């Protein structure tokens, strides 16, 4: 018996299964999908690996000695057959290593923990034995705790084969347990003990009677036993000491949310919802992709829930994605109200233990509905009946780090594997999805009316160019302030969107014009008044606010721009009685903060919800009748061909937060570009017109959805090295690719330096050119060869970020 193992060594050269012998004692346990520990390379290095296949044939004349699996890390397969096939496809699709995909499929705590040890194998003198090894034969090898002299001595010992470096691989996954109680005696033995008790030993008598009701081997939670019988821990511990009962650990799940939800019933659908649901039901058992385009408040979520219910009734499971964890609390509550304990939640806001427990509930088939953010697309569900991506246009569905997958691509693959319908829902679909629906690749379902029959909110533009004429600096225009006061008087609520966190965008000297920059990145530092510091939002660098200019020593330091923190302080001055909740990355960094803040707002503990993009979509509060966008232009100046699309989507989505119940809504958009087509069409809620206009621009510029794009990016600590490498790659690409492929660059990235690394990039634009795939595979080999000198090269298919 031989095992095919993908090892935890992410390089191009090791991106294939290796064959290992299975020791006799492990043969009946090793199965495909299990993690194992194997020796790899020279010496005693041990690494984790995934068993992806088993062989029973010989190795075609191979006469060497096969290395054997050292140990197993699991007692059962943790990656099923479907996910193994998915990992193979996705590795090729994303130009990633298969081990990186397999690791991404698991909770962080299930990734391997490696510990290096120094092991003495021969005698050494006492100075080394006690000075370095502290009299032990094996110690943890940590270079940071050893002097240069000690490291030199160890190097000599290793050459003389007196010491070896060994590796131990362990799993960080820990199961949470609590004390459980089981009887140690038979019914008759317990009865004899009861007869010998004192008359006033009522609690002991009660406990013994309960123990008599337990089956042999049955374990009951100690705290439940204590609460159920009103017993003290002392009585239970006495029973254990007397030998009447024994303690056993019981595995319990960590609970991501302590909130108790009340069950609800399916709602009556209006005609458009009913038609959409009927078409989805009719496609059950087929890999049909639907684009559910519905205006904000049109009831897309209810269609999702009833489609899920239909599949559950037919014995299937369901997977639902939301783009950000800020949307998870409200959506989770709606899904849990409908499906109760069948629901599991997966997102980065959970603790490592909670995520591990939710993953195990899914893997054990105790949960049949999964809701979560991007990585939940890898949930170990089987027999999937439906997959849903809410707000499918959101860029957060694309991972910016390796492996650079888009959840929509994975959803399509899993939809095809299980013959399950895929629903892509949005009020403002991505142009790529809308174009596919236009061509009939997706089925288009339209919801053009709000479920409450209310009109979409009136949108008013505030021209900030006129405000510049006045000396007064104010983040919130007077018209918007008046509207907020009116809502407060009527006990209604307002939402204010500012697309920036912190206090201001940058700090500048008014005398010499110096902008305080991050020392590691080519970007200005952001002021944070709560910590009285300047922070870099790219590398995390932090420093004190300067009292004088570091360049000219002037004290004319001024804060420019506006951040959420600054607006909050302004609102407190302008509206002293207003209660404000601020939601941005700073206020939501703690676990459970999203849910806590949104719950407080929903309970009317605040009049104004002020926040960044995380409040722009998905939130549903019946008393929100006013929305204000404080800086509509922030995204328009970004050097990205999707800038207008993202601005339109953001404005349309946040406008949809107003007037979702019985009260009409109003939206104010503050802008320096009131005539820009994205802003004018968002004002009119006219997605169709925007789609047609933007598609013409994309066609002329040869961008998606008419062309595919690939971003090739190199970085190095030395700018000249990075530039030279990309110049060579550009020349190599022009020799290998045909004229049908447009090659843009190489050019420095918009923010050319981050974390003291310099970035250069090349953009490829092409239509159907099969050789591109082959050339990218070859480029991976070049990247691997150059990684030894500190060069990092990435290949990003269909990038959503060109910054």
C-alpha positions in Angstrom: 0.0 0.0 0.0 1.3 3.4 -1.1 0.0 6.9 -0.4 0.0 9.9 -2.7 0.7 12.9 -0.5 0.7 16.7 -1.2 3.3 18.0 1.2 3.3 21.4 3.0 6.1 22.8 1.0 4.6 25.5 -1.3 6.9 25.7 -4.3 6.4 25.0 -8.0 8.8 22.1 -7.9 6.9 20.3 -5.1 3.4 21.1 -6.5 2.5 17.5 -7.1 1.8 14.4 -5.0 4.8 12.4 -3.6 4.6 8.7 -3.1 5.1 7.3 0.5 5.0 3.8 1.9 2.3 3.1 4.5 3.7 1.3 7.6 2.0 -2.0 8.4 0.5 -0.6 11.6 -1.2 2.3 9.8 -2.5 0.5 6.7 -6.0 0.1 8.0 -6.2 3.8 9.1 -4.7 5.8 6.2 -7.5 7.0 3.8 -7.8 9.7 1.2 -8.5 13.2 2.6 -6.6 12.6 5.8 -3.6 14.7 7.1 -0.4 12.9 7.8 3.2 13.7 8.9 5.9 12.6 6.4 9.7 13.0 6.2 10.6 15.3 3.3 13.9 16.3 1.7 17.3 15.7 3.2 17.8 15.0 6.9 15.0 14.5 9.4 12.7 17.3 8.3 9.1 16.4 9.0 6.2 18.1 7.3 2.4 17.9 7.2 0.8 16.5 4.1 -2.6 15.6 2.7 -3.3 12.1 1.3 -4.8 12.6 -2.1 -4.6 9.1 -3.4 -3.8 5.5 -2.6 -1.8 3.0 -4.8 -1.8 -0.7 -4.8 0.4 -1.2 -7.9 4.2 -1.3 -8.1 6.3 1.7 -9.1 7.4 0.5 -12.5 10.8 -0.8 -11.6 11.6 1.8 -8.9 14.4 0.1 -6.9 15.1 2.9 -4.3 13.8 2.9 -0.8 10.5 4.7 -0.3 10.2 7.0 2.7 7.2 6.0 5.0 4.5 8.0 6.6 5.5 8.9 10.1 2.2 9.5 11.8 -1.5 10.4 11.1 -2.9 13.7 12.3 -6.6 12.7 11.9 -8.7 9.7 12.5 -10.9 10.3 9.5 -10.8 12.3 6.2 -11.1 16.0 6.9 -11.2 16.9 3.1 -13.8 15.0 1.2 -13.5 13.8 -2.4 -15.3 16.8 -3.9 -13.0 19.3 -2.1 -9.9 17.3 -3.2 -11.0 17.6 -6.8 -11.8 21.3 -6.3 -8.3 21.9 -4.9 -6.7 20.5 -8.0 -8.8 22.6 -10.3 -8.5 25.8 -8.2 -4.7 25.5 -8.0 -4.4 25.7 -11.8 -7.1 28.4 -12.1 -5.5 30.7 -9.6 -1.8 29.9 -10.5 -1.4 28.7 -6.9 0.1 25.7 -5.1 -2.3 22.9 -4.3 -1.2 22.8 -0.7 -2.1 26.5 -0.4 -5.7 25.7 -1.6 -6.0 22.7 0.8 -4.8 24.8 3.7 -7.3 27.6 2.8 -10.2 25.0 3.0 -9.5 24.4 6.7 -10.0 26.5 9.9 -6.7 28.1 11.0 -6.4 25.9 14.0 -6.2 22.8 11.8 -3.1 24.1 10.0 0.1 22.4 11.1 2.3 23.7 13.9 5.9 23.0 13.4 8.4 22.7 16.3 12.2 22.2 15.7 14.3 20.4 18.2 18.0 19.9 18.7 18.7 16.2 19.5 22.0 14.9 20.9 23.1 11.7 19.2 26.6 11.5 20.6 28.5 12.6 23.6 29.5 16.2 24.0 31.6 18.0 26.6 29.9 19.4 29.7 30.2 23.0 28.6 27.8 22.3 25.7 25.7 19.8 27.5 24.9 22.2 30.4 25.5 25.6 28.7 23.3 24.9 25.6 21.3 21.8 26.3 20.8 22.5 30.1 21.6 18.9 30.8 18.9 17.5 28.5 19.2 15.4 25.4 16.7 17.4 23.4 15.8 21.1 23.4 13.6 23.3 21.2 15.8 24.9 18.5 15.2 28.7 18.6 18.0 30.7 17.0 16.8 33.9 18.7 17.7 32.5 22.2 21.2 31.4 21.2 24.4 33.5 21.0 26.5 33.6 17.8 29.2 31.5 19.6 26.6 28.8 20.6 25.3 28.7 17.0 28.8 28.2 15.7 29.4 25.4 18.2 26.1 23.7 17.1 27.1 24.0 13.4 30.3 22.2 14.2 28.5 19.5 16.2 26.1 18.9 13.3 29.0 18.5 10.8 30.5 16.0 13.2 27.1 14.2 13.4 26.9 14.7 17.2 23.6 16.6 17.0 20.6 16.5 14.6 17.7 18.8 13.9 14.3 17.1 14.2 10.9 18.4 13.5 7.6 17.7 15.2 4.3 18.4 13.5 1.2 18.9 15.6 -2.3 20.2 15.1 -3.4 23.3 16.9 -7.0 22.2 16.9 -8.3 21.8 20.4 -11.7 20.4 21.3 -13.6 22.2 24.1 -14.8 20.0 26.9 -16.7 20.2 30.2 -17.0 17.7 33.1 -19.5 15.0 32.7 -20.7 12.4 35.2 -21.5 8.7 34.7 -22.5 6.0 37.1 -19.8 3.6 38.3 -22.2 1.1 39.9 -25.2 -1.0 38.9 -28.8 -0.2 39.8 -28.7 -2.7 42.7 -25.4 -1.4 44.1 -26.7 2.2 44.1 -29.9 1.0 45.8 -27.8 -0.6 48.6 -25.9 2.6 49.1 -29.2 4.6 49.3 -30.5 2.3 52.0 -27.4 3.0 54.1 -27.7 6.8 53.9 -28.6 9.0 56.8 -32.2 10.2 56.8 -31.1 13.8 56.3 -28.8 13.1 53.4 -31.5 14.2 50.9 -29.2 15.6 48.2 -27.1 12.4 48.1 -30.3 10.3 47.9 -31.6 12.5 45.1 -28.3 12.1 43.2 -28.2 8.3 43.6 -31.8 8.0 42.4 -30.8 10.0 39.3 -27.7 7.9 38.7 -30.0 4.8 38.7 -31.8 6.2 35.7 -28.7 6.4 33.5 -27.8 3.7 31.0 -24.3 2.0 31.4 -21.7 4.4 29.8 -24.2 7.3 29.5 -22.5 10.6 30.5 -24.5 13.6 31.6 -23.1 17.2 31.9 -22.1 18.0 35.5 -23.5 21.6 35.3 -26.8 20.3 33.8 -27.0 17.7 36.5 -26.3 20.3 39.2 -29.0 22.7 37.8 -31.6 20.0 37.1 -31.4 18.5 40.6 -30.5 21.7 42.5 -27.3 20.0 43.8 -24.1 21.5 44.9 -20.7 20.6 43.3 -19.7 19.3 46.7 -22.4 16.6 46.7 -21.3 15.5 43.1 -17.6 15.5 44.1 -18.4 13.4 47.2 -20.1 10.8 45.0 -17.0 10.7 42.8 -14.7 10.2 45.8 -17.0 7.5 47.2 -16.8 5.6 43.9 -20.5 5.9 43.1 -19.8 7.9 39.9 -16.9 9.0 37.8 -16.0 12.1 35.8 -15.6 12.0 32.1 -14.9 14.9 29.7 -17.8 15.8 27.4 -17.1 17.6 24.1 -19.1 20.8 23.7 -19.4 23.4 21.0 -18.4 27.0 21.4 -21.3 29.3 20.6 -20.6 32.1 18.1 -23.7 34.0 19.2 -25.5 34.0 22.5 -28.5 35.9 21.1 -31.7 33.9 21.3 -33.8 34.3 18.1 -37.5 33.7 17.8 -38.7 31.4 15.0 -40.6 33.0 12.1 -42.7 31.7 9.3 -42.3 32.2 5.5 -43.8 35.4 4.3 -46.3 35.8 1.5 -44.4 36.7 -1.7 -45.5 39.4 -4.2 -45.9 38.3 -7.8 -42.3 39.1 -8.9 -40.8 37.2 -6.0 -43.2 34.2 -6.6 -42.2 34.0 -10.2 -38.5 34.1 -9.4 -38.8 31.4 -6.7 -40.8 29.2 -9.1 -38.0 29.4 -11.7 -35.4 28.6 -9.1 -37.4 25.6 -7.9 -37.9 24.4 -11.4 -34.1 24.4 -11.9 -33.5 22.2 -8.8 -31.0 19.4 -9.6 -29.4 21.4 -12.4 -26.3 23.6 -12.3 -28.2 26.7 -13.5 -26.8 30.1 -12.5 -29.4 32.8 -11.8 -28.8 36.5 -11.6 -31.4 37.9 -9.2 -31.4 41.6 -9.9 -33.7 43.4 -7.4 -33.9 47.0 -6.3 -33.0 47.6 -2.6 -35.8 46.5 -0.4 -37.4 44.2 -3.1 -37.3 41.1 -0.9 -34.4 39.2 -2.3 -33.6 37.6 1.1 -37.1 36.1 1.4 -36.6 34.5 -2.0 -33.3 33.1 -0.8 -34.9 31.6 2.4 -37.8 29.9 0.6 -35.4 28.5 -2.0 -33.2 27.1 0.8 -36.3 25.6 2.5 -37.3 23.9 -0.7 -33.9 22.1 -1.0 -33.8 21.2 2.7 -37.2 19.5 2.3 -35.7 17.4 -0.5 -32.8 16.3 1.8 -30.2 18.7 0.4 -27.9 21.2 2.1 -27.5 25.0 1.4 -24.7 27.4 1.3 -25.2 31.2 1.5 -22.4 33.9 1.2 -22.5 37.5 2.3 -19.6 39.8 1.3 -18.6 41.2 4.7 -18.9 40.1 8.4 -20.7 43.4 9.1 -23.6 41.9 7.1 -23.5 38.6 8.9 -25.3 39.4 12.2 -28.6 40.6 10.6 -28.5 38.0 7.9 -27.6 35.3 10.4 -30.5 36.2 12.6 -32.9 36.0 9.6 -31.6 32.6 8.5 -31.6 31.3 12.1 -35.1 32.5 12.7 -36.2 30.3 9.7 -33.9 27.3 10.2 -32.8 27.3 13.8 -30.0 24.9 14.9 -29.5 23.7 11.3 -27.5 26.9 10.7 -23.7 27.2 11.0 -21.8 30.4 10.7 -18.3 30.9 9.2 -16.5 34.2 9.1 -13.3 35.8 10.3 -15.0 37.5 13.2 -15.3 34.2 15.1 -12.6 33.1 17.5 -10.4 30.3 16.2 -12.2 27.8 18.5 -15.7 28.9 17.4 -14.7 28.6 13.8 -13.3 25.1 14.4 -16.5 24.0 16.2 -18.8 25.4 13.5 -16.6 23.7 10.9 -17.0 20.4 12.8 -20.7 20.8 13.0 -20.9 21.1 9.2 -18.4 18.2 8.6 -20.5 16.0 11.0 -23.7 16.9 9.1 -25.2 18.4 12.2 -25.6 21.7 10.3 -27.2 21.7 6.9 -27.3 25.5 6.2 -24.1 27.5 6.1 -23.9 31.2 6.1 -20.6 33.1 6.0 -18.2 35.4 4.2 -15.8 34.6 1.4 -13.9 31.6 2.9 -17.3 29.9 3.8 -17.4 28.8 0.1 -15.1 25.9 1.2 -17.5 24.7 3.9 -17.4 20.9 4.0 -21.0 20.5 3.0 -22.1 17.4 1.0 -25.1 17.0 -1.2 -25.4 20.7 -1.8 -28.8 21.7 -3.2 -28.4 25.4 -3.6 -25.7 28.1 -3.4 -26.4 31.8 -2.9 -24.1 34.8 -3.2 -25.8 37.9 -1.8 -24.4 41.3 -3.1 -22.5 39.3 -5.7 -20.8 42.5 -7.1 -18.8 43.1 -4.0 -15.0 43.1 -4.4 -14.5 41.4 -1.0 -15.4 38.1 -2.6 -12.0 38.2 -4.3 -9.0 37.3 -2.1 -6.1 39.7 -2.5 -3.6 37.2 -1.0 -2.5 33.8 -2.1 -4.5 31.8 -3.2 -6.1 34.6 -5.1 -9.5 33.0 -5.8 -12.9 34.6 -6.4 -15.7 33.0 -4.4 -18.0 33.2 -7.5 -15.7 31.0 -9.5 -15.6 28.4 -6.7 -19.4 28.6 -6.3 -19.8 27.9 -10.0 -17.5 24.8 -9.7 -19.4 23.4 -6.7 -22.7 24.2 -8.4 -21.6 22.1 -11.4 -20.3 19.3 -9.2 -23.5 18.9 -7.2 -25.9 20.0 -10.0 -27.2 22.7 -7.7 -28.7 26.1 -8.7 -26.5 29.1 -8.0 -28.2 32.4 -7.2 -26.2 35.6 -7.6 -28.2 38.4 -6.0 -27.7 42.2 -6.2 -29.4 45.5 -6.7 -26.3 46.6 -8.7 -24.8 43.5 -10.3 -21.2 43.5 -11.5 -21.0 44.3 -15.2 -19.5 40.9 -15.8 -22.5 39.1 -14.3 -25.0 41.4 -16.0 -23.4 40.9 -19.4 -23.5 37.1 -18.9 -27.2 37.3 -18.1 -27.7 39.5 -21.2 -26.1 36.8 -23.3 -28.1 34.0 -21.7 -25.2 32.4 -19.9 -27.1 33.2 -16.6 -30.9 33.4 -16.2 -32.0 36.9 -15.3 -34.6 37.3 -12.6 -35.9 40.8 -12.0 -37.5 42.4 -8.9 -38.3 45.9 -9.8 -40.5 46.9 -6.9 -40.1 47.2 -3.2 -42.1 44.7 -1.1 -43.8 47.6 0.8 -44.8 49.2 -2.4 -42.9 52.4 -1.3 -41.1 54.4 -3.9 -37.4 54.4 -3.9 -36.1 57.2 -1.8 -35.7 60.7 -3.3 -32.0 61.5 -3.8 -30.8 65.1 -3.5 -27.3 66.3 -4.6 -25.4 68.8 -2.5 -22.8 70.6 -4.7 -19.7 71.0 -2.5 -18.1 73.3 -5.0 -20.5 76.0 -3.8 -19.6 75.3 -0.2 -15.9 75.9 -0.9 -16.7 79.6 -1.4 -17.5 79.9 2.3 -14.7 80.0 4.8 -16.5 77.6 7.1 -15.2 74.1 7.1 -17.9 71.5 7.8 -18.1 67.9 6.9 -21.9 67.8 7.1 -23.7 70.4 4.9 -26.3 72.7 6.5 -29.1 71.1 4.4 -28.2 67.6 5.7 -28.0 68.9 9.3 -31.5 70.4 9.1 -32.8 67.0 7.8 -31.1 65.1 10.6 -32.7 67.4 13.2 -36.1 66.8 11.6 -35.6 63.1 11.8 -34.5 63.3 15.5 -37.7 65.4 16.3 -39.8 62.6 14.7 -37.8 59.8 16.5 -36.5 58.5 13.2 -33.0 57.5 12.5 -30.3 58.6 10.0 -27.3 56.8 8.4 -24.2 58.8 7.4 -21.6 57.2 5.1 -18.0 58.4 4.9 -15.7 56.4 2.9 -12.7 56.9 5.2 -11.8 55.9 8.7 -9.6 57.8 11.2 -9.7 61.6 11.9 -8.4 63.1 8.7 -6.7 61.9 5.5 -3.3 63.5 6.0 -1.2 66.0 8.0 0.5 68.8 6.1 2.8 71.7 6.9 1.2 75.0 5.6 4.6 76.6 5.3 6.6 74.1 3.3 3.9 71.8 2.1 5.4 68.6 3.6 2.8 65.8 4.0 3.8 63.4 6.8 4.5 60.1 5.1 4.9 56.5 6.3 8.6 55.6 6.4 7.8 52.2 5.0 5.2 53.0 2.3 4.6 55.7 -0.3 1.4 57.0 1.4 0.5 59.7 3.9 -0.2 58.8 7.5 -3.7 59.0 8.8 -4.5 61.0 12.0 -6.3 59.1 14.8 -7.3 61.3 17.7 -8.4 58.5 20.0 -4.9 57.3 20.3 -3.3 60.7 19.5 -1.2 59.1 16.8 -0.6 59.0 13.0 -1.1 55.5 11.5 -0.4 53.8 8.2 -3.4 51.7 7.1 -1.1 49.6 4.9 1.8 48.4 7.1 0.6 49.4 10.6 3.3 51.9 11.3 2.4 54.3 14.1 4.0 57.5 15.5 3.1 60.5 17.6 1.5 63.6 16.1 4.2 66.1 15.3 4.0 69.5 17.0 6.3 71.0 14.4 7.2 70.2 10.8 10.1 67.7 10.6 11.3 69.4 7.4 11.3 73.2 8.1 10.6 73.2 11.9 7.5 75.3 11.4 4.6 74.9 13.9 2.0 75.5 11.1 0.9 71.8 11.1 -2.7 71.4 9.8 -5.0 68.4 9.4 -6.6 68.0 6.0 -9.5 65.9 4.9 -12.2 64.2 6.9 -12.4 60.9 8.7 -15.2 59.1 10.6 -13.7 60.1 13.9 -13.5 63.8 12.9 -17.1 63.7 11.7 -18.3 62.1 15.0 -16.7 65.0 16.9 -18.2 67.6 14.6 -21.7 66.0 15.1 -21.3 66.1 18.8 -20.7 69.9 18.6 -23.3 70.7 15.9 -26.0 68.3 17.4 -25.3 68.1 21.1 -28.3 65.9 21.8 -27.7 63.5 19.0 -26.6 60.0 20.0 -24.0 58.7 17.4 -22.7 55.2 16.8 -19.5 55.0 14.8 -18.8 51.9 12.7 -15.4 51.6 11.1 -12.4 49.2 11.3 -11.3 51.0 14.5 -14.6 50.5 16.4 -15.3 47.0 15.1 -11.9 45.4 15.7 -13.0 43.6 18.8 -14.8 40.3 18.6 -18.6 40.7 18.3 -18.4 44.4 17.9 -20.4 44.4 14.6 -23.3 42.6 16.2 -23.2 44.7 19.3 -23.2 48.1 17.5 -25.9 47.1 15.0 -28.1 45.7 17.8 -27.7 49.0 19.7 -28.8 51.0 16.7 -31.7 48.6 16.0 -32.8 49.2 19.7 -32.9 52.9 19.1 -29.9 53.6 21.4 -28.6 56.0 18.8 -30.1 58.5 16.3 -27.3 58.4 13.8 -25.2 55.5 12.5 -22.0 56.9 11.1 -19.7 54.6 9.2 -17.6 53.5 6.3 -18.5 51.1 3.5 -19.5 48.4 5.9 -22.8 50.2 6.6 -23.6 50.7 2.9 -25.4 47.5 2.2 -27.6 44.7 3.5 -28.7 46.6 6.7 -32.4 46.8 7.3 -33.7 49.1 10.0 -37.4 50.2 9.6 -36.9 53.7 11.2 -34.0 54.8 9.0 -35.6 57.5 6.8 -32.5 59.6 6.0 -29.2 58.6 4.4 -26.3 61.1 3.9 -23.2 60.4 1.8 -20.6 62.8 2.9 -18.0 62.3 0.2 -19.4 60.6 -2.9 -16.2 61.3 -4.9 -13.7 59.4 -2.9 -13.6 56.4 -5.2 -13.8 58.3 -8.5 -10.2 59.4 -8.6 -8.8 55.9 -8.1 -6.7 54.7 -11.1 -8.9 51.7 -11.8 -11.3 51.0 -14.7 -14.0 49.9 -12.2 -13.9 53.2 -10.3 -17.2 54.5 -11.7 -18.9 51.2 -11.3 -17.9 50.9 -7.7 -19.0 54.5 -7.0 -22.4 53.9 -8.6 -22.9 50.6 -6.7 -21.9 52.2 -3.3 -24.2 55.1 -3.7 -27.1 53.0 -4.9 -26.6 50.5 -2.1 -26.4 53.1 0.7 -29.3 55.0 -0.7 -31.3 51.8 -0.4 -31.0 51.8 3.4 -33.6 54.6 3.6 -37.3 54.1 3.7 -37.4 50.3 3.8 -40.5 50.1 5.9 -43.7 52.2 5.9 -42.0 55.6 6.1 -40.6 57.3 3.0 -36.9 57.9 2.8 -34.7 60.7 1.6 -31.0 60.6 0.6 -28.5 63.5 0.4 -25.3 63.0 -1.6 -22.5 65.5 -1.0 -20.2 65.7 -4.1 -17.7 67.9 -6.0 -18.8 66.1 -9.2 -22.6 66.5 -9.4 -22.6 66.1 -13.2 -20.6 62.8 -13.2 -22.6 60.1 -14.9 -22.1 57.6 -12.1 -23.5 60.1 -9.5 -26.4 61.3 -11.8 -27.5 57.8 -12.6 -27.3 56.7 -8.9 -29.5 59.7 -8.1 -32.0 58.4 -10.5 -31.7 54.7 -9.3 -31.1 53.8 -13.0 -29.0 50.7 -13.1 -30.0 49.8 -16.6 -28.9 53.2 -18.1 -25.6 53.0 -16.1 -25.0 49.5 -17.4 -25.4 50.5 -21.0 -23.3 53.6 -20.7 -20.5 51.9 -18.8 -20.4 48.9 -21.2 -19.7 51.3 -24.1 -16.8 52.7 -22.2 -15.4 49.2 -21.4 -15.8 48.1 -25.0 -13.8 51.1 -26.3 -11.1 50.7 -23.6 -10.9 46.9 -24.1 -11.7 45.9 -20.5 -13.9 43.4 -18.7 -16.4 42.0 -19.5 -15.2 42.2 -23.1 -11.6 41.2 -22.3 -10.0 39.0 -19.7 -7.2 40.6 -17.6 -4.2 39.2 -15.7 -2.1 41.3 -13.4 1.6 40.3 -13.0 3.3 42.0 -10.1 6.9 41.8 -8.8 8.2 43.3 -5.6 11.7 43.5 -4.0 13.3 45.5 -1.2 15.5 47.1 -3.9 13.6 49.3 -6.4 16.1 48.8 -9.2 16.0 45.0 -8.9 12.2 45.0 -9.0 12.1 47.3 -12.1 14.8 45.3 -13.9 13.0 42.0 -13.3 9.7 43.3 -14.6 11.4 44.8 -17.6 12.9 41.3 -18.4 9.5 39.7 -17.8 7.9 42.2 -20.2 10.4 41.4 -22.9 9.9 37.7 -22.3 6.1 38.0 -22.5 6.3 39.9 -25.8 8.4 37.1 -27.3 6.0 34.4 -26.1 2.6 35.9 -26.6 0.9 36.8 -29.9 -0.2 40.3 -30.9 -3.8 39.4 -29.8 -2.6 40.0 -26.2 -2.3 43.6 -25.1 0.6 44.0 -22.7 0.5 47.2 -20.5 3.7 48.1 -18.6 5.8 47.4 -16.7 4.9 50.4 -14.6 5.2 51.2 -10.8 2.1 50.3 -8.9 0.0 53.3 -7.9 1.3 53.0 -4.4 4.8 52.0 -5.4 6.3 51.1 -2.0 4.6 49.2 0.8 6.3 47.7 3.9 9.7 48.8 2.4 9.1 46.7 -0.8 8.9 48.3 -4.2 6.1 47.1 -6.6 6.0 47.0 -10.4 3.2 45.5 -12.5 2.2 44.4 -16.0 -1.4 44.0 -17.1 -2.4 41.5 -19.8 -5.7 42.1 -21.8 -6.9 39.3 -24.1 -9.9 37.5 -25.4 -9.7 33.8 -26.4 -5.9 33.1 -26.5 -5.2 29.6 -25.2 -1.5 30.1 -25.1 -1.8 32.6 -22.2 -2.5 29.8 -19.7 0.6 27.9 -20.8 2.8 31.0 -20.6 1.5 31.8 -17.1 2.5 28.3 -16.0 6.0 28.8 -17.3 6.1 32.2 -15.6 5.5 30.5 -12.3 8.7 28.5 -12.7 10.6 31.7 -13.4 9.0 33.3 -10.3 10.1 30.3 -8.2 13.7 30.5 -9.5 13.9 34.2 -8.6 12.3 33.9 -5.2 15.7 32.9 -3.7 17.1 36.4 -4.1 14.1 38.0 -2.4 12.0 38.6 -5.4 8.3 38.0 -5.0 6.2 37.6 -8.1 2.4 37.0 -8.2 0.0 36.2 -11.1 -3.5 37.5 -10.4 -6.3 36.4 -12.7 -9.1 38.9 -13.1 -7.8 41.3 -10.5 -10.3 43.6 -8.7 -7.6 45.9 -7.3 -5.0 47.7 -9.4 -3.7 49.9 -6.6 
